[in-house]
Amino acid sequence: MTPTTFAVPIRALFQQRIRGDQALLQLARLRFAQAGLGVEVYADSPDHLEHLLELAPLHEFLPTVHLSREINLLHDRDRIVVETFAARFAGRIAGFVVHDKVEMGQQTNRLVEVLQEVGASLHRKKESPFVFLEYAAGLEPAWFIDVAERVRNVAKVSCCIDLGHVGIKQACTSFLRQHPGLELPSLSVEDDRLPSLAAEVQKAIGTALPTVLEMTRSLGALGKLVHFHLHDGHPLIRGLADHFSFLIRVPIPFSHEGRRSLSTLYGPSGLKKFLSSAVADCRSGGVSFTLEIHQAVGQLPLADAAGLFHHWKNITNAERMNYWLSVLSENALLVEEFVNESAPCAVRNGVIAPQMRIANRIPGKCCGR
């Protein structure tokens, strides 16, 4: 018997990250279509989202939307903003992502009440999108799982696990436990102490994947759609320590285990283990992935897209955008390959639920149109 086709939404950031005009989004539209990628966008307002949806490529899975990081569901005005987005774009958006906040850790009961209120509002609207609470503020993973368990019966409210956020938090916590008083982010690749501490740093890095896998198992057991933001990183990277490709290593000025570089939180092997686990653990409620890679510096000739920029005198920014899009495409190939390797086994064992195969897909609808 031929295994059932396994389709999991694989999205990436559809965004104009480089200064320029609308031709950059037309380039993104082309590259997304060529890669077969779904779309997740950052939207500041409903009108901004309408504009992005007009430019986004057609796709079988509806887009997801990352709302402003300033939104705090504990505030009534922000809850109304989320509900307004959800009502206006019902049937056109799969889900809206909002960040958790540090103060939520001290107001868990209130947060649960708010999520229940949001869920009730979504329930009243036909074809309502999900609202995903994202792990972002660095609270204890156990707290986040507790919140998810307390809203397990709220149909349209679920969770988003950000691999970079969880990984950085866990690595720093693990390192501090072994080295009281020494914060991992206080080190850098140029630090004279690093050669003697490198093994301990990497040991702490190695605790990221098991933590993500445990969170995934816990959320998957709730039987609800779980959304994941995929990106890599390392606490030693200055500035924003994550939102990198899974295909990088961190350069260092000395040799460690035969290389002058350090492995990141996950790398391709960790990504593969995570995806295999997520596909299996979230089989009853469904799973979706977004490559949220921001940081990729380089230039790539435009080739077949050169015609989009015939009106530009200097195409440097276009080539920078093209390079970033190529990094998204490379990582998407990894994700697709690893998901497809995991899926047939699950199908043969008869454990793939219909929801998994059709998650976020609405017949006759493409990309919000």
Sine and cosine of phi, psi and omega as CSV:
sin_phi,cos_phi,sin_psi,cos_psi,sin_omega,cos_omega
0.00,0.00,0.74,-0.67,-0.01,-1.00
-0.96,0.27,0.77,-0.64,0.00,-1.00
-0.87,0.48,0.56,-0.83,0.06,-1.00
-0.89,0.45,0.63,-0.78,0.06,-1.00
-0.86,0.50,0.74,-0.67,-0.06,-1.00
-0.95,-0.32,0.89,-0.47,-0.05,-1.00
-0.83,-0.55,0.90,-0.44,0.06,-1.00
-0.90,-0.43,0.72,-0.69,0.04,-1.00
-0.87,0.49,0.86,-0.52,0.11,-0.99
-0.87,-0.49,0.92,-0.39,-0.07,-1.00
-0.89,-0.46,0.16,-0.99,0.12,-0.99
-0.53,-0.85,0.22,-0.97,0.00,-1.00
-0.91,0.41,0.83,-0.56,0.11,-0.99
-0.96,-0.28,0.98,-0.20,-0.21,-0.98
-0.41,-0.91,0.54,-0.84,0.12,-0.99
-1.00,-0.02,1.00,-0.09,-0.09,-1.00
-1.00,0.00,-0.14,0.99,-0.06,-1.00
-0.87,-0.50,0.55,-0.83,-0.02,-1.00
-0.92,0.40,0.72,-0.70,0.00,-1.00
0.29,-0.96,-0.25,-0.97,-0.02,-1.00
-0.98,-0.21,-0.22,-0.98,-0.11,-0.99
-0.91,0.42,-0.27,0.96,0.04,-1.00
-0.86,0.51,-0.47,0.88,0.01,-1.00
-0.92,0.40,-0.63,0.78,0.07,-1.00
-0.95,0.30,-0.49,0.87,0.10,-0.99
-0.92,0.38,-0.59,0.81,0.11,-0.99
-0.89,0.45,-0.70,0.71,0.03,-1.00
-0.88,0.48,-0.66,0.75,0.03,-1.00
-0.85,0.53,-0.69,0.73,0.01,-1.00
-0.90,0.44,-0.76,0.65,-0.06,-1.00
-0.92,0.40,-0.60,0.80,0.05,-1.00
-0.90,0.43,-0.67,0.74,0.01,-1.00
-0.90,0.43,-0.64,0.77,0.01,-1.00
-0.91,0.41,-0.56,0.83,-0.01,-1.00
-1.00,0.05,-0.17,0.99,-0.04,-1.00
0.94,0.35,0.48,0.88,-0.09,-1.00
-1.00,0.01,0.62,-0.78,0.21,-0.98
-0.98,0.20,0.04,-1.00,-0.20,-0.98
-0.85,-0.53,0.71,-0.71,0.31,-0.95
-0.82,-0.57,0.73,-0.69,-0.06,-1.00
-0.84,-0.54,0.40,-0.91,0.21,-0.98
-0.99,-0.10,0.81,-0.59,-0.04,-1.00
-0.79,-0.61,0.78,-0.62,0.00,-1.00
-1.00,0.03,-0.41,0.91,-0.04,-1.00
-0.43,-0.90,0.30,-0.95,0.07,-1.00
-0.84,0.54,-0.64,0.77,0.01,-1.00
-0.92,0.40,-0.62,0.78,0.07,-1.00
-0.88,0.48,-0.67,0.75,0.02,-1.00
-0.91,0.42,-0.66,0.75,0.05,-1.00
-0.84,0.54,-0.68,0.74,0.00,-1.00
-0.89,0.46,-0.70,0.71,-0.01,-1.00
-0.91,0.41,-0.62,0.78,0.01,-1.00
-0.90,0.43,-0.53,0.85,0.05,-1.00
-0.91,0.41,-0.51,0.86,-0.07,-1.00
-1.00,-0.08,-0.30,0.95,-0.07,-1.00
-0.94,0.33,0.50,-0.87,0.00,-1.00
-0.95,0.31,0.43,-0.90,0.10,-1.00
-0.92,0.39,0.61,-0.79,0.00,-1.00
-0.40,-0.91,0.45,-0.89,-0.04,-1.00
-0.93,0.36,-0.40,0.92,0.02,-1.00
-0.97,-0.25,0.68,-0.73,0.03,-1.00
-0.89,0.45,0.46,-0.89,0.02,-1.00
-0.94,0.35,0.35,-0.94,0.25,-0.97
-0.94,-0.35,0.35,-0.94,-0.10,-0.99
-0.74,-0.67,0.79,-0.61,0.11,-0.99
-1.00,-0.09,0.92,-0.38,0.01,-1.00
-0.98,0.18,0.17,-0.99,-0.07,-1.00
-0.78,0.62,0.67,-0.74,0.05,-1.00
-0.92,0.38,-0.22,0.98,0.03,-1.00
-0.98,0.18,-0.27,0.96,-0.02,-1.00
-0.92,0.39,0.75,-0.67,0.02,-1.00
-0.79,-0.61,0.93,-0.38,-0.07,-1.00
-0.90,0.43,-0.25,0.97,0.08,-1.00
-0.95,0.31,-0.28,0.96,0.01,-1.00
-0.99,-0.11,0.77,-0.64,-0.06,-1.00
-0.85,0.53,-0.66,0.75,-0.05,-1.00
-0.90,0.43,-0.57,0.82,0.01,-1.00
-0.97,0.26,-0.59,0.80,0.08,-1.00
-0.88,0.48,-0.64,0.77,0.03,-1.00
-0.90,0.43,-0.62,0.79,0.05,-1.00
-0.86,0.51,-0.73,0.69,-0.01,-1.00
-0.89,0.46,-0.71,0.70,-0.02,-1.00
-0.91,0.42,-0.56,0.83,0.03,-1.00
-0.92,0.40,-0.71,0.71,0.08,-1.00
-0.84,0.54,-0.75,0.66,-0.08,-1.00
-0.88,0.47,-0.66,0.75,-0.01,-1.00
-0.93,0.37,-0.68,0.73,-0.05,-1.00
-0.92,0.38,-0.57,0.82,-0.12,-0.99
-0.95,-0.31,0.34,0.94,0.07,-1.00
-0.85,0.53,0.74,-0.68,-0.02,-1.00
1.00,0.10,-0.11,0.99,-0.02,-1.00
-0.87,-0.48,-0.29,0.96,-0.04,-1.00
-0.79,-0.61,0.67,-0.74,0.00,-1.00
-0.97,0.23,-0.61,0.79,-0.05,-1.00
-0.16,-0.99,0.43,-0.90,0.06,-1.00
-0.92,-0.40,0.74,-0.67,-0.02,-1.00
-0.98,-0.22,0.77,-0.64,0.09,-1.00
-0.78,-0.63,0.57,-0.82,-0.04,-1.00
-0.98,0.22,0.52,-0.85,0.26,-0.96
-0.98,0.22,0.17,-0.99,-0.05,-1.00
-0.71,-0.70,0.47,-0.88,-0.03,-1.00
-0.82,0.57,-0.68,0.74,-0.06,-1.00
-0.92,0.39,-0.27,0.96,0.05,-1.00
-0.91,0.42,-0.46,0.89,0.02,-1.00
-0.88,0.47,-0.44,0.90,0.03,-1.00
-0.99,-0.16,-0.04,1.00,-0.03,-1.00
-0.74,-0.68,0.73,0.69,-0.10,-0.99
-0.88,0.47,-0.69,0.72,-0.02,-1.00
-0.88,0.47,-0.67,0.75,0.03,-1.00
-0.91,0.42,-0.66,0.75,0.02,-1.00
-0.87,0.50,-0.70,0.71,0.01,-1.00
-0.87,0.49,-0.67,0.75,0.04,-1.00
-0.87,0.49,-0.69,0.72,0.00,-1.00
-0.90,0.44,-0.70,0.71,0.01,-1.00
-0.89,0.47,-0.58,0.81,0.07,-1.00
-0.92,0.40,-0.63,0.77,0.05,-1.00
-0.90,0.43,-0.68,0.73,0.04,-1.00
-0.89,0.46,-0.68,0.73,0.02,-1.00
-0.87,0.49,-0.64,0.76,0.03,-1.00
-0.90,0.43,-0.63,0.78,0.05,-1.00
-0.90,0.44,-0.68,0.74,0.02,-1.00
-0.91,0.42,-0.59,0.81,-0.04,-1.00
-0.90,0.44,-0.48,0.88,-0.05,-1.00
-0.98,0.22,-0.21,0.98,-0.07,-1.00
-0.94,-0.34,0.77,-0.64,0.03,-1.00
-0.91,0.41,0.64,-0.77,0.03,-1.00
0.86,0.52,0.57,0.82,0.01,-1.00
-0.91,0.43,0.56,-0.83,0.10,-1.00
-0.98,0.22,0.20,-0.98,0.18,-0.98
-0.97,0.24,0.40,-0.92,0.29,-0.96
-0.90,-0.44,0.86,-0.51,-0.03,-1.00
-0.96,-0.27,0.84,-0.55,0.13,-0.99
-1.00,0.08,0.86,-0.51,-0.08,-1.00
-1.00,-0.08,0.69,-0.73,0.15,-0.99
-0.95,0.32,0.93,-0.36,-0.11,-0.99
-0.59,-0.81,-0.39,0.92,-0.18,-0.98
-1.00,-0.03,-0.05,1.00,0.03,-1.00
0.99,0.15,0.35,0.94,0.10,-1.00
-0.95,0.30,0.14,-0.99,-0.02,-1.00
-0.91,0.41,0.73,-0.68,0.04,-1.00
-0.80,0.59,-0.58,0.82,0.00,-1.00
-0.88,0.47,-0.60,0.80,0.06,-1.00
-0.89,0.46,-0.70,0.71,-0.04,-1.00
-0.89,0.46,-0.68,0.73,0.03,-1.00
-0.90,0.44,-0.63,0.78,0.03,-1.00
-0.87,0.50,-0.70,0.72,0.04,-1.00
-0.87,0.49,-0.71,0.70,0.00,-1.00
-0.86,0.51,-0.67,0.75,0.00,-1.00
-0.92,0.40,-0.54,0.84,-0.03,-1.00
-0.97,0.23,-0.28,0.96,0.07,-1.00
-0.91,-0.42,0.39,0.92,-0.06,-1.00
-0.88,0.48,-0.45,0.89,-0.01,-1.00
-1.00,-0.05,0.07,1.00,0.08,-1.00
-1.00,-0.02,0.97,-0.25,-0.29,-0.96
-0.85,0.52,-0.69,0.73,-0.15,-0.99
-0.98,-0.20,0.22,0.98,0.07,-1.00
-0.91,-0.42,0.81,-0.59,0.00,-1.00
-0.58,-0.82,-0.34,-0.94,-0.15,-0.99
-0.81,-0.58,0.43,-0.90,0.13,-0.99
-0.85,-0.53,0.85,-0.53,0.07,-1.00
-0.99,-0.15,0.84,-0.55,0.04,-1.00
-0.99,-0.16,0.92,-0.39,-0.09,-1.00
-0.87,0.50,-0.63,0.78,-0.01,-1.00
-0.92,0.39,-0.71,0.70,-0.02,-1.00
-0.89,0.46,-0.72,0.69,0.01,-1.00
-0.89,0.45,-0.71,0.71,-0.06,-1.00
-0.89,0.45,-0.71,0.71,0.01,-1.00
-0.90,0.44,-0.71,0.70,0.02,-1.00
-0.85,0.53,-0.75,0.66,-0.08,-1.00
-0.92,0.39,-0.69,0.73,-0.01,-1.00
-0.88,0.47,-0.68,0.73,-0.01,-1.00
-0.92,0.39,-0.65,0.76,0.02,-1.00
-0.89,0.45,-0.71,0.71,-0.01,-1.00
-0.90,0.45,-0.69,0.73,-0.02,-1.00
-0.91,0.41,-0.67,0.74,-0.02,-1.00
-0.91,0.42,-0.56,0.83,0.03,-1.00
-0.89,0.46,-0.59,0.81,0.00,-1.00
-1.00,0.07,-0.38,0.92,-0.04,-1.00
-0.73,-0.69,0.96,0.30,-0.03,-1.00
-0.81,0.59,0.73,-0.68,0.02,-1.00
1.00,0.02,-0.15,0.99,-0.01,-1.00
-0.91,-0.42,0.96,-0.29,0.00,-1.00
-0.99,0.16,0.74,-0.68,0.00,-1.00
-0.85,0.53,-0.68,0.73,0.01,-1.00
-0.91,0.41,-0.21,0.98,0.04,-1.00
-0.97,0.24,-0.29,0.96,0.07,-1.00
-1.00,0.10,0.24,-0.97,0.11,-0.99
-0.52,-0.85,0.18,-0.98,-0.02,-1.00
-0.92,0.39,-0.34,0.94,0.02,-1.00
-1.00,-0.01,-0.09,1.00,-0.08,-1.00
-0.92,0.40,0.74,-0.67,-0.01,-1.00
-0.90,0.44,-0.36,0.93,0.01,-1.00
-0.99,0.16,-0.28,0.96,-0.16,-0.99
-0.90,0.44,-0.67,0.74,-0.01,-1.00
-0.81,0.59,-0.63,0.78,-0.01,-1.00
-0.99,0.16,-0.28,0.96,-0.04,-1.00
-0.96,-0.27,-0.09,1.00,-0.14,-0.99
-0.83,0.56,-0.68,0.74,-0.01,-1.00
-0.89,0.45,-0.64,0.77,0.02,-1.00
-0.93,0.36,-0.61,0.80,0.06,-1.00
-0.87,0.49,-0.74,0.68,-0.04,-1.00
-0.94,0.34,-0.48,0.88,0.11,-0.99
-0.90,0.44,-0.65,0.76,0.05,-1.00
-0.92,0.40,-0.64,0.77,0.05,-1.00
-0.86,0.52,-0.59,0.80,-0.04,-1.00
-0.92,0.39,-0.22,0.98,0.03,-1.00
-1.00,0.10,-0.14,0.99,-0.04,-1.00
-0.91,0.41,-0.77,0.63,-0.08,-1.00
-0.87,0.49,-0.75,0.66,0.03,-1.00
-0.84,0.54,-0.58,0.82,0.01,-1.00
-0.92,0.40,-0.71,0.71,0.03,-1.00
-0.89,0.46,-0.65,0.76,-0.01,-1.00
-0.90,0.43,-0.64,0.77,0.00,-1.00
-0.92,0.39,-0.66,0.75,0.05,-1.00
-0.89,0.46,-0.65,0.76,-0.01,-1.00
-0.90,0.45,-0.69,0.72,0.04,-1.00
-0.87,0.49,-0.67,0.74,-0.03,-1.00
-0.91,0.41,-0.69,0.72,0.00,-1.00
-0.95,0.33,-0.64,0.77,0.01,-1.00
-0.87,0.49,-0.55,0.84,-0.02,-1.00
-0.92,0.40,-0.27,0.96,-0.01,-1.00
-0.98,0.19,-0.23,0.97,0.06,-1.00
0.96,0.27,0.47,0.88,0.00,-1.00
-0.85,-0.53,0.38,-0.93,0.07,-1.00
-0.86,0.50,0.78,-0.63,0.03,-1.00
-0.88,-0.47,0.73,-0.68,0.00,-1.00
-0.96,-0.28,0.60,-0.80,-0.02,-1.00
-0.78,-0.62,0.68,-0.74,0.18,-0.98
-0.99,-0.16,0.83,-0.56,-0.10,-1.00
-0.95,-0.30,0.84,-0.55,0.16,-0.99
-0.18,-0.98,0.27,-0.96,-0.08,-1.00
-0.90,-0.44,0.02,-1.00,0.02,-1.00
0.14,-0.99,-0.16,-0.99,0.01,-1.00
-0.31,-0.95,0.71,-0.70,-0.04,-1.00
-0.88,0.47,-0.32,0.95,0.00,-1.00
-0.98,0.21,-0.21,0.98,0.00,-1.00
-0.96,0.29,0.81,-0.59,0.00,-1.00
-0.93,0.36,0.48,-0.88,-0.02,-1.00
0.97,0.24,-0.67,-0.74,0.04,-1.00
-0.95,0.31,0.90,-0.44,-0.17,-0.99
-1.00,0.04,-0.09,1.00,0.00,-1.00
-0.73,-0.68,-0.35,-0.94,-0.10,-1.00
0.92,0.40,0.56,0.83,0.07,-1.00
-0.96,-0.27,0.22,-0.98,0.10,-0.99
-0.91,0.42,0.42,-0.91,0.10,-0.99
-0.98,0.17,0.01,1.00,-0.09,-1.00
-0.95,-0.31,0.30,0.95,0.00,-1.00
-0.95,-0.30,0.28,-0.96,0.25,-0.97
-0.78,-0.62,0.27,-0.96,-0.06,-1.00
-0.99,-0.16,0.92,-0.40,-0.01,-1.00
-0.90,0.43,0.64,-0.77,0.06,-1.00
-0.71,-0.70,0.43,-0.90,-0.06,-1.00
-1.00,0.04,0.37,0.93,0.03,-1.00
-0.51,-0.86,0.17,-0.98,-0.03,-1.00
-1.00,-0.07,0.72,-0.69,0.07,-1.00
-0.72,-0.69,0.89,-0.46,-0.04,-1.00
0.81,0.59,0.65,0.76,0.10,-1.00
0.99,0.10,0.07,1.00,0.01,-1.00
-0.72,-0.70,0.51,-0.86,0.09,-1.00
-1.00,-0.08,0.76,0.65,0.04,-1.00
-0.31,-0.95,0.36,-0.93,0.02,-1.00
-0.91,-0.41,0.57,-0.82,0.09,-1.00
-0.95,0.31,0.43,-0.90,-0.03,-1.00
-1.00,0.03,-0.15,-0.99,-0.05,-1.00
-0.84,0.55,-0.65,0.76,-0.14,-0.99
-0.79,-0.62,-0.81,0.59,-0.10,-0.99
0.91,0.42,0.03,-1.00,-0.02,-1.00
-0.86,0.51,-0.64,0.77,-0.04,-1.00
-0.92,0.38,-0.65,0.76,0.04,-1.00
-0.92,0.39,-0.63,0.78,0.06,-1.00
-0.86,0.50,-0.69,0.72,-0.01,-1.00
-0.88,0.47,-0.72,0.70,0.01,-1.00
-0.89,0.46,-0.67,0.74,0.01,-1.00
-0.89,0.46,-0.74,0.67,-0.05,-1.00
-0.89,0.46,-0.65,0.76,0.04,-1.00
-0.87,0.49,-0.68,0.73,0.02,-1.00
-0.92,0.38,-0.69,0.72,-0.05,-1.00
-0.90,0.45,-0.67,0.75,0.02,-1.00
-0.87,0.49,-0.67,0.74,-0.02,-1.00
-0.97,0.26,-0.71,0.71,-0.12,-0.99
-0.96,0.29,-0.45,0.89,-0.05,-1.00
-0.97,-0.24,0.36,0.93,-0.11,-0.99
-0.90,0.44,-0.50,0.86,-0.09,-1.00
-0.98,0.19,-0.55,0.83,-0.04,-1.00
-0.96,-0.27,-0.38,0.93,-0.01,-1.00
0.96,-0.28,0.29,-0.96,-0.07,-1.00
-0.52,-0.85,0.51,-0.86,0.12,-0.99
-0.59,-0.81,0.46,-0.89,-0.09,-1.00
-0.77,-0.63,0.63,-0.77,0.15,-0.99
-0.79,-0.62,0.80,-0.60,0.13,-0.99
-0.98,0.21,0.96,-0.29,-0.04,-1.00
-0.97,-0.26,0.87,0.50,-0.03,-1.00
-1.00,-0.06,0.88,-0.47,0.01,-1.00
-0.99,-0.14,-0.65,0.76,-0.31,-0.95
-0.98,-0.19,0.96,-0.27,0.04,-1.00
-0.41,-0.91,0.96,-0.28,-0.10,-1.00
-0.97,-0.25,0.82,-0.57,0.02,-1.00
0.22,-0.98,0.00,-1.00,0.06,-1.00
-0.74,-0.67,0.56,-0.83,0.02,-1.00
-0.64,-0.77,0.80,-0.61,0.01,-1.00
-0.79,0.61,0.55,-0.83,-0.12,-0.99
-0.96,0.27,-0.46,0.89,0.04,-1.00
0.79,0.61,-0.88,-0.48,-0.10,-0.99
-0.92,0.40,-0.20,0.98,-0.01,-1.00
-0.99,-0.16,0.11,0.99,-0.07,-1.00
-0.86,0.52,-0.55,0.84,-0.03,-1.00
-0.90,0.44,-0.35,0.94,0.02,-1.00
-0.94,0.33,-0.29,0.96,-0.12,-0.99
-0.86,-0.52,0.48,0.88,-0.01,-1.00
-0.90,0.44,-0.37,0.93,-0.02,-1.00
-1.00,-0.01,-0.02,1.00,0.01,-1.00
-1.00,-0.02,0.70,-0.71,0.09,-1.00
-1.00,0.09,-0.53,0.85,0.01,-1.00
-0.82,-0.57,0.90,-0.44,-0.10,-1.00
-0.99,-0.16,0.29,0.96,-0.02,-1.00
-0.83,0.56,-0.76,0.65,-0.03,-1.00
-0.92,0.40,-0.54,0.84,0.07,-1.00
-0.91,0.42,-0.65,0.76,0.02,-1.00
-0.94,0.34,-0.52,0.86,0.09,-1.00
-0.92,0.40,-0.70,0.72,0.05,-1.00
-0.89,0.46,-0.65,0.76,0.00,-1.00
-0.90,0.44,-0.60,0.80,0.04,-1.00
-0.91,0.42,-0.73,0.68,0.01,-1.00
-0.85,0.52,-0.68,0.74,0.02,-1.00
-0.90,0.44,-0.56,0.83,0.04,-1.00
-0.92,0.39,-0.57,0.82,0.05,-1.00
-0.92,0.40,-0.67,0.74,0.08,-1.00
-0.85,0.52,-0.70,0.71,-0.04,-1.00
-0.90,0.43,-0.65,0.76,0.02,-1.00
-0.89,0.46,-0.69,0.72,0.01,-1.00
-0.94,0.34,-0.54,0.84,0.05,-1.00
-0.90,0.43,-0.59,0.80,0.06,-1.00
-0.88,0.47,-0.66,0.75,0.05,-1.00
-0.87,0.49,-0.76,0.65,-0.04,-1.00
-0.87,0.49,-0.73,0.69,-0.02,-1.00
-0.88,0.48,-0.69,0.72,0.00,-1.00
-0.89,0.45,-0.71,0.70,-0.04,-1.00
-0.93,0.36,-0.61,0.79,0.05,-1.00
-0.91,0.42,-0.69,0.72,-0.01,-1.00
-0.91,0.42,-0.54,0.84,0.07,-1.00
-0.92,0.38,-0.56,0.83,-0.03,-1.00
-0.99,0.17,-0.60,0.80,-0.16,-0.99
-0.91,0.41,-0.74,0.67,-0.07,-1.00
-0.85,0.53,-0.61,0.79,0.02,-1.00
-0.88,0.48,-0.70,0.71,0.00,-1.00
-0.91,0.42,-0.63,0.78,0.00,-1.00
-0.90,0.43,-0.69,0.73,-0.02,-1.00
-0.89,0.46,-0.50,0.87,0.02,-1.00
-0.99,0.10,0.01,1.00,0.10,-1.00
0.95,0.31,0.49,0.87,-0.09,-1.00
-0.91,-0.41,0.08,1.00,0.02,-1.00
-1.00,0.09,0.87,-0.49,0.00,-1.00
-0.98,0.18,0.44,-0.90,0.05,-1.00
-0.83,0.56,-0.56,0.83,0.00,-1.00
-0.86,0.50,-0.54,0.84,-0.02,-1.00
-0.91,0.42,-0.63,0.78,-0.09,-1.00
-0.98,0.22,-0.41,0.91,-0.11,-0.99
-0.88,-0.48,0.22,0.98,-0.07,-1.00
-0.80,0.60,0.78,-0.62,0.07,-1.00
0.94,0.34,0.13,0.99,-0.01,-1.00
-0.98,-0.20,0.76,-0.65,0.05,-1.00
-0.85,-0.53,0.86,-0.51,-0.06,-1.00
-0.80,0.60,0.72,-0.70,0.08,-1.00
0.98,0.18,0.02,1.00,-0.01,-1.00
-0.89,-0.45,0.69,-0.72,0.05,-1.00
-0.70,-0.71,0.81,-0.58,0.15,-0.99
0.75,0.66,0.66,0.75,0.12,-0.99
0.99,0.15,0.03,1.00,-0.05,-1.00
-1.00,-0.04,0.00,0.00,0.00,0.00
